[in-house]
């Protein structure tokens, strides 16, 4: 069985977790389907997180500082 989140971790702040507009934007912009608009709630699809291509489109689509993309292999975070 494959293990989720080996290389990348993605989190969203509680302040946007229930924002339907942000949920729709994140689902639309992510090229590897990490984000899902679950009836107006931001849902992270754990099985897709390690597919992240570090494109920063999610960081640009959400309010500043509300989406966190961490590289588990070196401890840095995209900004």
N, C-alpha and C positions, 0 to 999 in steps of 0.2 A: 504494500500500500504506500503511495507517495506521501511524503510529508509536506504540509503546507508551511509557508513562511520560513524558508531556510535562508534566503538571501535578503529579502525585503520585508519590511513591515509597514503597513499603511493604517493610519488612524485619522478619524475626523473628530473635531471638538463637538461637545454636546450642543453648543450654540447653533450649529448648522445641521445636526443629525435629523431634525424634524422639519427642515426647510424644503418644501416641495420644489421650489425653483432651483435651488442648489443641487438637490438630488437629481433632477432632470438634466442639468448642465453637466454634472460629473459623469452620469451614465452616457451622455452624448459624446463627450470629448475623449474619454479613455479608449485608446486603440486596442487594449487587451481586456476590456470588460471587467475591470476590478471593481467598479462601482455599479450598483443597481438601484434604480428608483423603485423602492418597495412601497407603493401606495403613498408617496410623498415623504418617505423616510430614506435617508442615505443608508444603504446596506453595502458592506464590503464583502466581495466574493472571495473568501479565503483561498479557494482552490486556484484562483487566477493571480494572486498577489505576486508570486515569484516570476510571473511573466512580465512584470513592470519593465518598461524600456527607458525609464528615467527621463521621459520627455517633458515633464513639468506642466503638462496641459491641465492637470487637476489643480495644481497650485495657482495657475492663472484663472481658472474658472470659479474658484471659491474665494470668499473673503480672505484677505491676508492673514496668515497664521492659523487657519482653521483646518487645513489638511497637512498631515505630517507623513512624509515618506522617508523612512530610515533604511539605510544600508546596513544590514546586520553584520556583514562581513568586515566592515571597517569602523562601524559606530557613528558614521556621519549621517546628517540629515540634509535633504535637498532644501534649498531656499530660493 
